[in-house]
Amino acid sequence: MADRHRDVAQGGSGLMTVAVAPQFNPFDPSFTESPYELYANLRDNDPVQYSDLLCGWVVTRYDDVAALLRDPTISSSVHSATPTSVTKIEIERLAEQPRAARTIVMMDDPDHARTRKLMAKPFRVAAIERLRGRVHERMHTALDELADRGRTSGGTAGPVDFDLVEDFAYPLPVEIFSEMLGVPGEDQPKFRRWTQSVARSVDPVLPADERYESIVALDEMYEYLAHQAALKRAEPANDLMSHLVHAEIDGQRLNDLDLMSQLVTLYMAGHEPTSVLIGNGTLALTRHPDQMEMLRNDRSLLLNAISELLRYDGPNQFTRRITTRPTTLGGVELPAGAVAYAGLASANRDPRFWGDDSEQVRVDRANASKHLQFGAGPHACLGSHLARLQAEVAFTAILDRLDGLEVTGQPVAATRMFLRGLTSLPVRATIAPR
C-alpha cells in the first residue's frame, strides 16, 4: 500500500513533496496480513482521517482514542449518526433485526447503565475467580489429549504437531463460556459455527452474501437461546443464563428483547477475544524469545505480560462511536453526528504514549495496564476479568508444559476489521506431563 503525496508551497521559492497516509482500507490484503504498518503511517501523517469507504473518521493516536472512549457526550448508538450510505444500511438491517439493536454495546445511558447493572454480578472479580479450577482442568485435559498424539508405542512422549488455535486457543474458551452460560455440551458445536458467522457482522462494510449468512446464524442463535431461557425461567440452574433471566434491580428485569440481545453479546464477547489473545499472544512470544524466557524464569510477570500482549496485538482493532456535538480530535473538528472509528490497536502502539519500543513486546513494561483493548469509560468491557483469568491459566499451561515450542507453518489471520485474530497457528512442541 503505497503512500500518497501532495505538493505544498515552501516559502514562495518552490514546492516540496509531503507524504500523506493512504486511505484506510480494511479489504487491502496487506491489512489482513498485518495492519500495524498502516496504523503507523496514519498516526504520523493523517491521525484523524476521513474514510470515504466507511463514511466516517478513522482515529489512530492514543490520546485521541482515549478521549473518544471517555467523553460522556459521545454516543454508541448508530441512530445518533448523521445518515450516510453505511449507517443507512445498518439501520435498515437493525429494523429487520430489532433484537440486535438492543445489545448493551450500542446503548447509551440511562438504558446502558441500567442493563449493565443487571448483568454485572456474575462478572465481578470474586465470581470469576471461582471458575479458576474449572478453567485449569479443562485446559490441562486438552493438553493431555494432545500429548497422547506424540506418544510412541512404548509410552514415551515425543514432539506433537498441532494447531494452537484450532486445537487449543479457540475451542477451550468456547467450551468454558458455554458451560458458564448454561449451554448443554452437545449443543456447543452449533454455537461455534454460529458465532464464527455472527462475529463478521460487526464490521461496518461486509459483502452481501456474508451479511446474509450472519443474519441467518443470528436468527438461529436467537431461537435457540429463547428456548433455553424459557427452560431456565421454569427451572433455574447455577449458571449465567439463569442469573440473567431472573436478575432484578429496583423491581426491573430484562425484557425478552433485551435478554436475547445481551445473551448473544455475552456469548460473542465471552470467548472470541480470549481465543484471539491466546493465539496472538503465543505467536508474539515465539517472535520475542527473550521475553518468553524472561516470563518462564519470573512468573510474577505473568499478569503484566498479559496486559502487554493485549497492548501489542490484542483482538479488538476498532470500536465505533458517534459524536453528539462538534468534537475536536487531533486538531480536526468532527461535526455532531459524525461516525468515529476509534483505533484501539493503533493507539496501543502509538510511540507518543508508549515510547520508542512500542513495536516490541516487553513483558515487564511498567505501564502495560494502560492499554485500551478493553475500552475505557462507561463501556469498558464487562468480561475483562474472565478474559484475564482464562489467559492467565492458558499461558501458565503453555509455559509449563509446551517444551521446545516452535511455529512450523504460516500463521493465518481472519479477514475482519473490528475483531482481528489468527484462525490458524501450526506449532510443534513436546508436551510435558502435569
Residue, then its C-alpha position, 0 to 999 in steps of 0.5 A: m500500500a503505497d503512500r500518497h503525496r501532495d505538493v505544498a508551497q515552501g516559502g514562495s521559492g518552490l514546492m516540496t513533496v509531503a507524504v500523506a497516509p493512504q486511505f484506510n482500507p480494511f479489504d487491502p490484503s496487506f491489512t489482513e496480513s498485518p495492519y500495524e504498518l498502516y496504523a503507523n503511517l496514519r498516526d504520523n501523517d493523517p491521525v484523524q482521517y476521513s474514510d470515504l469507504l466507511c463514511g466516517w473518521v478513522v482515529t489512530r493516536y492514543d490520546d485521541v482514542a482515549a478521549l473518544l472512549r471517555d467523553p460522556t457526550i459521545s454516543s454508541s448508538v448508530h441512530s445518533a449518526t448523521p445518515t450516510s450510505v453505511t449507517k443507512i444500511e445498518i439501520e435498515r438491517l437493525a429494523e429487520q433485526p430489532r433484537a440486535a439493536r438492543t445489545i448493551v454495546m450500542m446503548d447509551d445511558p440511562d438504558h446502558a447503565r441500567t442493563r449493565k447493572l443487571m448483568a454485572k454480578p456474575f462478572r465481578v472479580a470474586a465470581i470469576e475467580r471461582l471458575r479458576g479450577r474449572v478453567h485449569e482442568r479443562m485446559h490441562t485435559a486438552l493438553d493431555e489429549l494432545a500429548d497422547r498424539g506424540r506418544t510412541s508405542g512404548g509410552t514415551a512422549g515425543p514432539v506433537d504437531f498441532d494447531l494452537v488455535e484450532d486445537f487449543a486457543y479457540p475451542l477451550p474458551v468456547e467450551i468454558f463460556s458455554e458451560m458458564l452460560g448454561v449451554p448443554g455440551e452437545d449443543q456447543p458445536k452449533f454455537r461455534r459455527w454460529t458465532q464464527s458467522v455472527a462475529r463478521s457482522v460487526d464490521p461496518v462494510l461486509p459483502a452481501d452474501e456474508r451479511y446474509e449468512s450472519i443474519v441467518a446464524l443470528d436468527e438461529m442463535y436467537e431461537y435457540l437461546a429463547h428456548q433455553a431461557a424459557l427452560k431456565r425461567a421454569e427451572p433455574a440452574n447455577d449458571l449465567m443464563s439463569h442469573l440473567v433471566h431472573a436478575e432484578i434491580d429496583g423491581q426491573r428485569l430484562n425484557d425478552l428483547d433485551l435478554m436475547s440481545q445481551l445473551v448473544t453479546l455475552y456469548m460473542a464477547g465471552h470467548e472470541p477475544t480470549s481465543v484471539l489473545i491466546g493465539n496472538g499472544t503465543l505467536a508474539l512470544t515465539r517472535h520475542p524469545d527473550q521475553m518468553e524466557m524472561l516470563r518462564n524464569d519470573r512468573s510474577l510477570l505473568l499478569n503484566a505480560i498479559s496486559e502487554l500482549l493485549r497492548y501489542d496485538g490484542p483482538n479488538q482493532f476498532t470500536r465505533r462511536i458517534t459524536t453528539r456535538p462538534t468534537t475536536l480530535g487531533g486538531v480536526e473538528l468532527p461535526a455532531g453526528a459524525v461516525a468515529y472509528a476509534g483505533l484501539a490497536s493503533a493507539n496501543r502502539d502509538p510511540r507518543f504514549w508508549g515510547d520508542d519500543s512500542e513495536q516490541v513486546r516487553v513483558d515487564r513494561a511498567n505501564a502495560s495496564k494502560h492499554l485500551q483493548f478493553g475500552a475505557g469509560p462507561h463501556a469498558c468491557l464487562g468480561s475483562h476479568l474472565a478474559r484475564l483469568q482464562a489467559e492467565v491459566a492458558f499461558t501458565a499451561i503453555l509455559d509449563r508444559l509446551d517444551g521446545l515450542e516452535v511455529t512450523g507453518q504460516p500463521v493465518a489471520a481472519t479477514r475482519m476489521f473490528l475483531r482481528g485474530l489468527t484462525s490458524l497457528p501450526v506449532r510443534a512442541t513436546i508436551a510435558p506431563r502435569 
